């Protein structure tokens, strides 16, 4: 017995959202370390 087509669509959408969330998190970490000063630097100056 195979699941309905809506099940595949639902899991596909969830996978896309999870993947984009992880990708955004990695991009945010990589970008923040290079382009923007950290909050600790602002407090020390």
LOVEXGU-22156 format. One line per 4 residues: number of its first residue (from 0); for each residue z, x, y of N, C-alpha, C. Coordinates in steps of 0.2 Angstrom, whole numbers, plus 5000, padded with zeros to 4 digits. Layout:
N
NUM = Z/X/Y/Z/X/Y/Z/X/Y | ...
% end
This chain:
45
0 = 5000/5004/4994/5000/5000/5000/5000/5004/5006 | 4995/5004/5010/4994/5008/5016/4997/5004/5022 | 5000/5008/5027/5003/5005/5033/4997/5002/5038 | 4999/4998/5042/4994/4995/5046/4992/5000/5051
4 = 4986/4999/5055/4983/5003/5059/4988/5004/5066 | 4991/4999/5067/4996/5000/5073/5001/5005/5072 | 5003/5006/5066/5008/5011/5064/5005/5018/5066 | 4999/5019/5064/4996/5026/5066/4996/5027/5073
8 = 4994/5021/5077/4993/5022/5084/5000/5023/5087 | 5005/5020/5085/5012/5021/5087/5014/5028/5087 | 5013/5030/5080/5016/5037/5079/5011/5042/5083 | 5005/5041/5084/5001/5045/5088/5003/5046/5095
12 = 5005/5040/5098/5007/5039/5105/5014/5043/5106 | 5018/5042/5101/5025/5045/5101/5024/5053/5101 | 5019/5055/5096/5018/5062/5096/5016/5065/5102 | 5011/5062/5105/5008/5064/5112/5014/5065/5117
16 = 5018/5060/5117/5023/5060/5122/5028/5066/5121 | 5030/5067/5115/5035/5072/5113/5031/5079/5114 | 5025/5080/5112/5021/5086/5113/5021/5088/5121 | 5019/5083/5125/5019/5084/5132/5026/5086/5135
20 = 5031/5083/5132/5038/5084/5135/5039/5091/5133 | 5038/5094/5127/5039/5101/5126/5035/5105/5130 | 5029/5104/5130/5024/5108/5134/5027/5108/5142 | 5029/5103/5144/5031/5103/5151/5037/5107/5152
24 = 5042/5106/5147/5048/5110/5147/5047/5118/5147 | 5042/5120/5143/5040/5127/5143/5037/5129/5149 | 5032/5125/5152/5029/5127/5158/5034/5127/5164 | 5039/5123/5164/5044/5123/5169/5048/5129/5169
28 = 5050/5131/5163/5054/5137/5162/5050/5143/5164 | 5044/5144/5162/5040/5150/5163/5038/5150/5171 | 5037/5145/5174/5035/5144/5181/5041/5146/5185 | 5047/5143/5184/5053/5143/5188/5055/5151/5189
32 = 5054/5154/5183/5057/5161/5183/5053/5166/5188 | 5046/5164/5189/5042/5169/5192/5041/5167/5200 | 5040/5160/5201/5038/5158/5207/5044/5156/5212 | 5049/5154/5209/5054/5151/5214/5061/5155/5213
36 = 5064/5156/5219/5071/5159/5218/5076/5155/5215 | 5080/5158/5211/5085/5154/5208/5091/5151/5213 | 5094/5146/5211/5099/5143/5215/5105/5148/5217 | 5106/5153/5212/5112/5158/5213/5110/5163/5219
40 = 5103/5164/5219/5101/5169/5225/5102/5165/5231 | 5101/5159/5232/5101/5156/5238/5109/5156/5241 | 5113/5155/5236/5121/5155/5238/5123/5162/5240 | 5120/5167/5237/5122/5174/5239/5120/5176/5246
44 = 5114/5174/5248/5112/5176/5254/5115/5173/5260
% end
